Amino acid sequence: MSNNAAGGDARAPMNEQAVANIYGNMRSDVNQLYSKITELEMEVSEHSLVIGAISPLDQSRKCYRMIGGVLVERTIKEVLPAVQRNKEGLQEVITRMNEALERKKKEMAEFEAKYKIRIRKSDDEVKDDSSWKEASAQGVLVGPANE
């Protein structure tokens, strides 16, 4: 009988620890993608703020731009198109990263289904996490939009 059990284990491609390690790596990859997408979305938001701030100004007005750690003096006419191009490029990267994220999530879901993986979390932990997130989001200050 032990030969049958051993034979059954031999047919399985991985043991529990290997499956757990691979799943952990997949979750880590997904979390890294989420973080990077969020970071890039913040940069797009900053680019939008800059574009909104300098667009109505005189095109010949002086403007300073950070290029590779060096502050360079330019005019708005020179800087505005570059900032718009950078914003568009960031949006394209975000789109590609979102597609990669969806592929990773699908791959992870298939892996979960194949190895019957379930994440255990008690109800108390879920409630504690949600209340902490709500409390941490309450400390944001926003100035008047008209200024």
N, C-alpha and C positions, 0 to 999 in steps of 0.2 A: 504494500500500500504506500509506503514511503516513496517508492520509485515513481508511482503515479503522481504524487504530490510534487515531487522534484521535477518530474517531466512537465507538469503544469506550470511550474515556476520558470522553467527553461524556455517555454514558449512565450512568456511575457517578456517584452523587449526591455523593460526596466523594472527595478525594484522601487519600493515606495520612496526611499530617500532620493533616488535619481529623479523620479517624477516630481517630488517636492522641490528639488533644486531647480529643475527646468522651469517649473511653474513660478517659482520665486523670481527667477531671471526674467521671465515674461512680464510679470507684474512690475518689476523694476523698470523694464524698458517702456512699458505703458506710462508709468508715472513720470519717467524722464521726458517722454514726448509731451505729456500734459504740461509739465513745467516749462519746457522750451516754447511751446505754443503760447502759453500765458505770457512769458517774457517777451516774445515777439509781438503779441497783441498790445502789450504796454508800449512798446516802441512805436507801433503804428499809431497808437493814441497820441503819443508825444509828437510824432510827425504831423498829425492832424492839427494839434494845438499850434505848432509853429506855423504851418501853412495858413491857418485861420488868423493868426496874429500878424503875419507880414503881408498877406495878400492885399489888404486895402491900403497899404502904405505906398508912398512914392517909390517907383521902381529904381530911381537913382540914389536912394537913401543908402547910407553905409549899413552893412550887416556883417556880423562876425559868425564864423562857422568853425567848428572843431573838426580838423582833418588829421587823423592819425596822432592825436594828442597835441597837435599844434593849433592854436587859435589863429585863423586867417581872416583878414579883412577883405570883404567883397561887397558887391552891391546886391540889393534884393533881386534885381533882374537876373543876376548870375546864380544866386543861391536858390531861389524858389523852384526853378525847374529841377535842380538836383535833388532837393528835398522831396519833391513830388515823385521823381523816379525811384528814389530810395523807398518811399512809402509803397509804391506799386510793387517793387521787388519783394519787400517784406510780406505783402499780402499774397503774392504768388508762393512764397516759401511756406507761409501759414497754410495755404490751400493744400500744397503737397504734403506737409506734415500731418494735416488732418486726414488725408487719404491714407497715409502710412499708419496713423493711429487706428483708423477703422479696420485696416487689414490686420494689425496686431491684435485688436480686440476680437476680431472674428477668429483668428488663429487661436487665441487664448480660450475663447468659448468652445471651439472644437476640441481643444486639448482637455478642457474641463469635462466635456461630455464623454470623451474617449476614456478618460481615467476616473470618471465619476467623482470629480473634486467638488467639495462644498466648503465654503468658508464659514467657520463657526464664530459667532459673536453673540454674546448675551444681550438681552433687551436693555439691561442697565447700561452697558457700555455704549449702545446705540444712542440712548437718551442723553447720556453724559456728553458724548461727542457733539451731538446736534446743538445742545444748549451752549457748549463752549464756543462753537463756531458763531452762533448768533451773538453772543456777548462780545466776541473779539471784533465783529464787524460793526459794532456800535460806536467805535471810537474815531470815526472818520469826520473830518471837518472840511467843509466846502465853502469857498468864498462866494461872494455875489457874482453872478454871470455877467452883469453889465459893465464891470470894470475892466 
